Amino acid sequence: EVQLVESGGGLVQPGRSLRLSCAASGFTFDDYAMHWVRQAPGKGLEWVSGISWNSGSIGYADSVKGRFTISRDNAKNSLYLQMNSLRAEDTALYYCAKDIRTGLRPSYFDYWGQGTLVTVSS
Amino acid sequence: SYVLTQPPSVSVAPGQTARITCGGNNIGSKSVHWYQQKPGQAPVLVVYDDSDRPSGIPERFSGSNSGNTATLTISRVEAGDEADYYCQVWDSSSDWGFGGGTKLTVL
């Protein structure tokens, strides 16, 4: 059974940093690209960042480019999102999502975690 | 960026057919994917590549895509289908983009 378990969310002041983690199990982690997708309270889904199976290709939404860094550790079956210079508009539930492909190409997400909540507020 | 437009809400009586649209410029040339999100839960893929269903998704869920509109059709709607539904495509201008979501209400 595929499982994606996010952690690391919490309340943080504007301008500070936070690191999210996603622990994957139930599939061969290094065979797939992985993504972060967020959902602000009461709002829709927004793709944040994606990383290919070997970290060779990485992409970011314009809204987080230059502030967020995605990474993965295939030995630990884990995905990460380092979030710096956080803003109030980054407040959201952050989901880890599994891609159907190895690389960052046109695709979709076949499994999602339950999310970790990030609240940016003073 | 590539814009996907969904109606905010759709209402249907139990047993009837719900159709949720997703509009985009020449969306028929792209692969469209649909997710169901029930309150307090993570999204679940219900249709991929316009009209294919993942294992475990009832045949009542189907999809089509042509021209400027993709459609998710839910036949014989049940109370348990009440949820938010999101379309998603990949486009070079917006990467993995989602529609704004449609709230399906079962009357």
Interface residues (C-beta under 8 A of the other chain):
Chain A: H35 V37 G44 L45 E46 W47 G50 G59 A61 Y95 I100 R105 P106 S107 Y108 F109 D110 W112 G113 Q114 G115
Chain B: K30 S31 H33 Y35 Q37 Q41 A42 P43 V44 L45 Y48 P54 Y86 Q88 W90 D95 W96 G97 F98 G99 G100 G101
